[in-house]
Amino acid sequence: MLNELFILISYALLGAGIKYIDQAYDIDVFSRDKANFIAVPTAGLMAYLIIFDPPSATIFFSILLIVAITKKIDNIAFYIGTGILLFLPLVFHDILQIAWLPFGILIFSGILDEIGNDWADKRRKKKRLNNPRKNMDNSTLKNLGEKFFLHRFVMKIAVFVLTLFGLFQYIYLFAFLLFDIMYLLMEQYSFSIKRYSLTKPELPMKG
């Protein structure tokens, strides 16, 4: 297993880097040229973890398959990163190790997260566009569900359960949470440097 501190730092950098790329294309807040440049070392770091750290291979290949299934690979930077990662099974097939039970559980939980996140995001946009008291079902259950899926808790719970049953070491639970925290912090940072209203989600895109 790789050094634990290296794993934590790597997951943090990957969470921030992936969201930087995402926001560069989604809300045009960062340079797309820089996002494309960042995609290469980001994919390289993820590739290194996948090759030399079996639990990371299980986690990151499940994430890659999830975003492919849910059609979230939607810009050139992500195509670059995905292209790099897709070569790994071909070149390093003799040393790559994936734990198939956790892999299946993570894929299932991740797809639920993406479906739920799309629902929660649409619901949040409707609240901004309309008077929620008149136009939305604001039941406590649906409000809790919205917050739950906005932060993609299904996969976090899955990683926690896999850790609890000894299929992952605790360092990967902390690393996964750190990945998510840095992802969210980069999102908040992007919003802080460029005001973005959900009432006007379509912004002009730069080449």
C-alpha positions as CSV (number, residue, x, y, z in Angstrom):
1,M,0.0,0.0,0.0
2,L,1.2,3.5,-0.8
3,N,2.1,5.9,2.0
4,E,-1.1,7.0,3.8
5,L,-0.2,10.7,3.7
6,F,0.4,10.5,0.0
7,I,-3.0,8.8,-0.5
8,L,-4.8,11.6,1.5
9,I,-3.0,14.4,-0.4
10,S,-3.6,12.7,-3.7
11,Y,-7.4,12.3,-3.1
12,A,-7.6,15.9,-2.0
13,L,-5.8,17.1,-5.2
14,L,-8.0,14.9,-7.4
15,G,-11.2,16.2,-5.8
16,A,-10.1,19.8,-6.3
17,G,-8.7,19.2,-9.8
18,I,-11.8,17.4,-11.1
19,K,-14.1,20.1,-9.9
20,Y,-11.9,22.9,-11.3
21,I,-12.2,21.2,-14.7
22,D,-16.0,20.8,-14.2
23,Q,-16.6,24.4,-13.3
24,A,-14.4,25.7,-16.2
25,Y,-16.8,24.1,-18.6
26,D,-20.1,24.2,-16.7
27,I,-20.1,27.9,-15.6
28,D,-17.2,29.3,-17.5
29,V,-15.5,30.5,-14.3
30,F,-12.0,29.2,-15.0
31,S,-9.9,29.1,-18.1
32,R,-10.7,26.1,-20.3
33,D,-7.1,26.0,-21.6
34,K,-5.9,25.6,-18.0
35,A,-8.6,23.0,-17.3
36,N,-7.3,21.0,-20.3
37,F,-3.8,21.3,-19.0
38,I,-4.8,20.3,-15.5
39,A,-6.6,17.2,-16.9
40,V,-3.3,15.6,-17.8
41,P,-1.5,15.6,-14.4
42,T,-4.9,14.9,-12.7
43,A,-5.4,11.8,-14.9
44,G,-1.7,10.9,-14.4
45,L,-2.0,11.0,-10.6
46,M,-5.2,9.0,-10.7
47,A,-3.5,6.5,-13.0
48,Y,-0.6,6.1,-10.6
49,L,-2.9,5.4,-7.7
50,I,-4.9,2.9,-9.9
51,I,-1.7,1.0,-10.9
52,F,0.0,0.8,-7.6
53,D,-2.8,0.9,-5.1
54,P,-5.6,-1.8,-5.5
55,P,-8.2,0.0,-3.3
56,S,-7.8,3.2,-5.3
57,A,-8.1,1.1,-8.5
58,T,-11.5,-0.1,-7.3
59,I,-12.7,3.3,-6.2
60,F,-11.6,5.3,-9.3
61,F,-12.5,2.8,-11.9
62,S,-16.0,2.6,-10.3
63,I,-16.2,6.5,-10.5
64,L,-15.0,6.4,-14.2
65,L,-17.7,3.8,-15.1
66,I,-20.4,5.7,-13.2
67,V,-19.8,9.0,-15.0
68,A,-19.6,7.1,-18.3
69,I,-23.0,5.3,-17.7
70,T,-24.7,8.6,-16.5
71,K,-23.2,10.5,-19.4
72,K,-21.3,13.0,-17.2
73,I,-18.1,12.9,-19.4
74,D,-19.1,15.9,-21.3
75,N,-16.1,18.1,-22.2
76,I,-12.7,17.8,-23.9
77,A,-10.7,17.9,-20.6
78,F,-12.6,14.9,-19.2
79,Y,-12.2,13.1,-22.6
80,I,-8.5,13.6,-22.2
81,G,-8.4,12.2,-18.7
82,T,-10.7,9.3,-19.6
83,G,-8.6,8.5,-22.6
84,I,-5.4,8.2,-20.5
85,L,-7.2,6.0,-17.9
86,L,-8.6,3.7,-20.5
87,F,-5.2,2.6,-21.6
88,L,-4.3,1.3,-18.1
89,P,-6.0,-2.1,-18.3
90,L,-4.4,-2.7,-21.6
91,V,-0.8,-1.8,-20.6
92,F,-0.9,-2.8,-16.9
93,H,-3.4,-5.8,-17.0
94,D,-0.9,-8.0,-15.2
95,I,-0.6,-5.8,-12.1
96,L,-4.0,-4.0,-11.9
97,Q,-6.1,-5.3,-9.1
98,I,-9.8,-4.6,-8.6
99,A,-12.0,-5.9,-5.7
100,W,-15.1,-6.9,-7.6
101,L,-17.7,-6.9,-4.8
102,P,-16.8,-3.4,-3.6
103,F,-16.6,-2.4,-7.3
104,G,-20.1,-3.5,-8.0
105,I,-21.5,-1.9,-4.8
106,L,-19.7,1.4,-5.5
107,I,-21.1,1.5,-9.1
108,F,-24.6,0.8,-7.9
109,S,-24.4,3.5,-5.2
110,G,-22.8,6.0,-7.5
111,I,-25.5,5.6,-10.1
112,L,-28.1,6.2,-7.5
113,D,-26.2,9.3,-6.4
114,E,-26.1,10.7,-9.9
115,I,-29.8,10.0,-10.6
116,G,-30.7,11.5,-7.2
117,N,-28.4,14.5,-7.7
118,D,-30.0,15.3,-11.0
119,W,-33.5,15.2,-9.3
120,A,-32.3,17.4,-6.4
121,D,-30.6,19.9,-8.8
122,K,-33.8,20.3,-10.9
123,R,-35.8,20.7,-7.7
124,R,-33.4,23.4,-6.4
125,K,-33.6,25.3,-9.7
126,K,-37.4,25.2,-9.6
127,K,-37.3,26.7,-6.1
128,R,-35.2,29.6,-7.4
129,L,-37.5,30.2,-10.4
130,N,-40.8,29.9,-8.6
131,N,-42.4,30.6,-5.3
132,P,-41.8,27.2,-3.5
133,R,-44.8,27.5,-1.3
134,K,-47.1,27.6,-4.3
135,N,-45.3,25.4,-6.8
136,M,-43.3,22.8,-4.9
137,D,-44.0,19.9,-2.7
138,N,-42.0,21.0,0.4
139,S,-42.6,18.0,2.5
140,T,-39.9,17.3,5.1
141,L,-39.0,14.0,3.4
142,K,-38.4,15.6,0.0
143,N,-36.4,18.5,1.5
144,L,-34.2,16.0,3.3
145,G,-33.9,13.9,0.1
146,E,-32.9,17.0,-1.8
147,K,-30.0,17.8,0.6
148,F,-29.0,14.1,0.8
149,F,-28.7,13.8,-3.0
150,L,-27.2,17.2,-3.6
151,H,-24.2,16.0,-1.6
152,R,-24.2,12.5,-3.0
153,F,-24.4,10.6,0.3
154,V,-25.2,7.2,-1.1
155,M,-21.6,6.5,-2.3
156,K,-20.2,7.9,1.0
157,I,-22.4,5.5,2.9
158,A,-21.3,2.7,0.7
159,V,-17.6,3.4,1.3
160,F,-18.3,3.6,5.1
161,V,-20.1,0.2,5.0
162,L,-17.3,-1.4,3.0
163,T,-14.8,0.0,5.5
164,L,-16.9,-1.2,8.4
165,F,-16.9,-4.8,7.0
166,G,-13.2,-4.7,6.4
167,L,-13.2,-4.5,2.6
168,F,-11.5,-1.1,2.7
169,Q,-9.0,0.2,5.3
170,Y,-10.1,3.3,7.2
171,I,-7.6,5.5,5.3
172,Y,-9.7,5.1,2.2
173,L,-12.8,6.3,4.0
174,F,-10.9,9.4,5.1
175,A,-9.4,9.9,1.7
176,F,-12.7,9.5,0.0
177,L,-14.3,12.1,2.3
178,L,-11.3,14.4,1.7
179,F,-11.8,14.0,-2.0
180,D,-15.4,15.1,-1.6
181,I,-14.6,18.0,0.7
182,M,-12.1,19.4,-1.7
183,Y,-14.5,18.9,-4.6
184,L,-17.2,21.0,-2.7
185,L,-14.7,23.6,-1.6
186,M,-13.6,24.2,-5.2
187,E,-17.2,24.5,-6.1
188,Q,-17.8,27.1,-3.5
189,Y,-14.6,28.9,-4.5
190,S,-15.8,29.0,-8.1
191,F,-19.1,30.5,-7.1
192,S,-17.4,33.1,-4.9
193,I,-15.3,34.5,-7.8
194,K,-18.1,34.6,-10.3
195,R,-21.7,35.1,-9.3
196,Y,-23.8,32.4,-10.7
197,S,-27.6,32.4,-10.6
198,L,-29.5,29.2,-11.0
199,T,-32.2,31.4,-12.6
200,K,-29.8,31.8,-15.6
201,P,-28.0,28.5,-15.9
202,E,-27.0,28.9,-19.5
203,L,-23.9,31.1,-19.7
204,P,-21.9,32.0,-22.8
205,M,-19.0,29.5,-23.2
206,K,-15.5,30.4,-24.3
207,G,-13.4,28.3,-26.5
